[in-house]
């Protein structure tokens, strides 16, 4: 079972801070987002742009590491992994 944690605006969309999802072996972050979209309609549209890439204001972490430093949305997710999906607040001055 993969534990998915939703932070900030993502949690507002899902209505929950965490959800446990059975992936049946291994899948990718993209596959996980597809599965989550069936449970939380619109989350895929919230996170991905028209080209299927992660929008720049969002990040996904697998076991505490950003997928930007792994294999992006093709990062493999297996049972016992923790995936955190968050909105990145941008501050300027």
C-alpha positions as YAML, in Angstrom:
chain: A
units: angstrom
residues:
- id: 1
  name: UNK
  ca: [0.00, 0.00, 0.00]
- id: 2
  name: UNK
  ca: [1.27, 3.44, -0.94]
- id: 3
  name: UNK
  ca: [0.57, 6.22, 1.52]
- id: 4
  name: UNK
  ca: [-0.26, 9.41, -0.36]
- id: 5
  name: UNK
  ca: [-0.05, 12.66, 1.59]
- id: 6
  name: UNK
  ca: [-1.79, 15.76, 0.30]
- id: 7
  name: UNK
  ca: [-0.57, 19.17, 1.44]
- id: 8
  name: UNK
  ca: [-1.94, 22.72, 1.07]
- id: 9
  name: UNK
  ca: [-4.17, 23.30, -1.98]
- id: 10
  name: UNK
  ca: [-4.02, 19.64, -2.94]
- id: 11
  name: UNK
  ca: [-5.56, 18.68, 0.41]
- id: 12
  name: UNK
  ca: [-8.28, 21.24, -0.16]
- id: 13
  name: UNK
  ca: [-9.08, 19.55, -3.49]
- id: 14
  name: UNK
  ca: [-9.14, 16.01, -2.08]
- id: 15
  name: UNK
  ca: [-10.78, 16.88, 1.23]
- id: 16
  name: UNK
  ca: [-8.25, 14.73, 3.07]
- id: 17
  name: UNK
  ca: [-4.62, 14.91, 4.19]
- id: 18
  name: UNK
  ca: [-3.76, 11.29, 3.38]
- id: 19
  name: UNK
  ca: [-4.99, 8.30, 1.49]
- id: 20
  name: UNK
  ca: [-3.67, 4.75, 1.28]
- id: 21
  name: UNK
  ca: [-3.75, 3.21, -2.18]
- id: 22
  name: UNK
  ca: [-2.97, -0.33, -3.27]
- id: 23
  name: UNK
  ca: [-0.82, -0.23, -6.39]
- id: 24
  name: UNK
  ca: [-0.40, -3.99, -6.81]
- id: 25
  name: UNK
  ca: [3.37, -4.17, -7.09]
- id: 26
  name: UNK
  ca: [4.83, -1.13, -8.79]
- id: 27
  name: UNK
  ca: [3.58, 1.77, -10.85]
- id: 28
  name: UNK
  ca: [4.88, 5.19, -11.82]
- id: 29
  name: UNK
  ca: [4.01, 8.55, -10.32]
- id: 30
  name: UNK
  ca: [2.03, 9.22, -13.52]
- id: 31
  name: UNK
  ca: [0.10, 5.97, -13.01]
- id: 32
  name: UNK
  ca: [-0.52, 6.92, -9.40]
- id: 33
  name: UNK
  ca: [-1.92, 10.30, -10.46]
- id: 34
  name: UNK
  ca: [-4.21, 8.51, -12.95]
- id: 35
  name: UNK
  ca: [-5.47, 6.23, -10.17]
- id: 36
  name: UNK
  ca: [-5.97, 9.19, -7.82]
- id: 37
  name: UNK
  ca: [-7.96, 11.01, -10.50]
- id: 38
  name: UNK
  ca: [-10.53, 8.20, -10.41]
- id: 39
  name: UNK
  ca: [-10.88, 8.68, -6.65]
- id: 40
  name: UNK
  ca: [-10.54, 12.47, -6.60]
- id: 41
  name: UNK
  ca: [-11.87, 13.71, -9.95]
- id: 42
  name: UNK
  ca: [-9.96, 16.68, -11.29]
- id: 43
  name: UNK
  ca: [-6.72, 16.09, -9.41]
- id: 44
  name: UNK
  ca: [-4.93, 15.19, -12.64]
- id: 45
  name: UNK
  ca: [-6.05, 18.48, -14.21]
- id: 46
  name: UNK
  ca: [-4.96, 20.29, -11.05]
- id: 47
  name: UNK
  ca: [-1.44, 18.82, -11.13]
- id: 48
  name: UNK
  ca: [-0.62, 18.36, -14.83]
- id: 49
  name: UNK
  ca: [-0.48, 20.80, -17.72]
- id: 50
  name: UNK
  ca: [-1.93, 20.17, -21.21]
- id: 51
  name: UNK
  ca: [1.24, 18.30, -22.21]
- id: 52
  name: UNK
  ca: [0.99, 15.92, -19.24]
- id: 53
  name: UNK
  ca: [3.86, 17.52, -17.33]
- id: 54
  name: UNK
  ca: [3.73, 18.47, -13.68]
- id: 55
  name: UNK
  ca: [2.74, 22.12, -13.35]
- id: 56
  name: UNK
  ca: [5.58, 24.25, -12.00]
- id: 57
  name: UNK
  ca: [3.70, 25.23, -8.82]
- id: 58
  name: UNK
  ca: [3.33, 21.61, -7.72]
- id: 59
  name: UNK
  ca: [5.82, 19.00, -6.62]
- id: 60
  name: UNK
  ca: [5.68, 15.31, -5.88]
- id: 61
  name: UNK
  ca: [8.00, 13.64, -3.41]
- id: 62
  name: UNK
  ca: [8.63, 9.90, -3.17]
- id: 63
  name: UNK
  ca: [10.02, 8.94, 0.21]
- id: 64
  name: UNK
  ca: [11.04, 12.56, 0.80]
- id: 65
  name: UNK
  ca: [12.83, 13.07, -2.53]
- id: 66
  name: UNK
  ca: [11.43, 15.33, -5.23]
- id: 67
  name: UNK
  ca: [10.67, 13.53, -8.48]
- id: 68
  name: UNK
  ca: [12.60, 16.37, -10.14]
- id: 69
  name: UNK
  ca: [15.74, 14.65, -8.82]
- id: 70
  name: UNK
  ca: [14.51, 11.16, -9.64]
- id: 71
  name: UNK
  ca: [12.83, 10.14, -12.92]
- id: 72
  name: UNK
  ca: [10.10, 12.76, -12.97]
- id: 73
  name: UNK
  ca: [6.61, 11.38, -13.46]
- id: 74
  name: UNK
  ca: [8.20, 8.09, -14.58]
- id: 75
  name: UNK
  ca: [9.58, 7.53, -11.06]
- id: 76
  name: UNK
  ca: [8.57, 4.07, -9.90]
- id: 77
  name: UNK
  ca: [6.31, 3.85, -6.85]
- id: 78
  name: UNK
  ca: [5.99, 0.58, -4.95]
- id: 79
  name: UNK
  ca: [4.11, -0.70, -1.93]
- id: 80
  name: UNK
  ca: [5.43, 0.80, 1.32]
- id: 81
  name: UNK
  ca: [6.44, 4.07, -0.41]
- id: 82
  name: UNK
  ca: [5.23, 7.42, 0.85]
- id: 83
  name: UNK
  ca: [4.23, 9.93, -1.83]
- id: 84
  name: UNK
  ca: [3.66, 13.57, -0.91]
- id: 85
  name: UNK
  ca: [1.91, 15.92, -3.32]
- id: 86
  name: UNK
  ca: [2.14, 19.61, -2.55]
- id: 87
  name: UNK
  ca: [1.60, 23.10, -3.89]
- id: 88
  name: UNK
  ca: [4.75, 25.19, -3.86]
- id: 89
  name: UNK
  ca: [4.15, 28.67, -2.53]
- id: 90
  name: UNK
  ca: [6.25, 31.21, -4.38]
- id: 91
  name: UNK
  ca: [7.31, 34.34, -2.60]
- id: 92
  name: UNK
  ca: [8.90, 37.37, -4.15]
- id: 93
  name: UNK
  ca: [9.96, 40.72, -3.07]
...
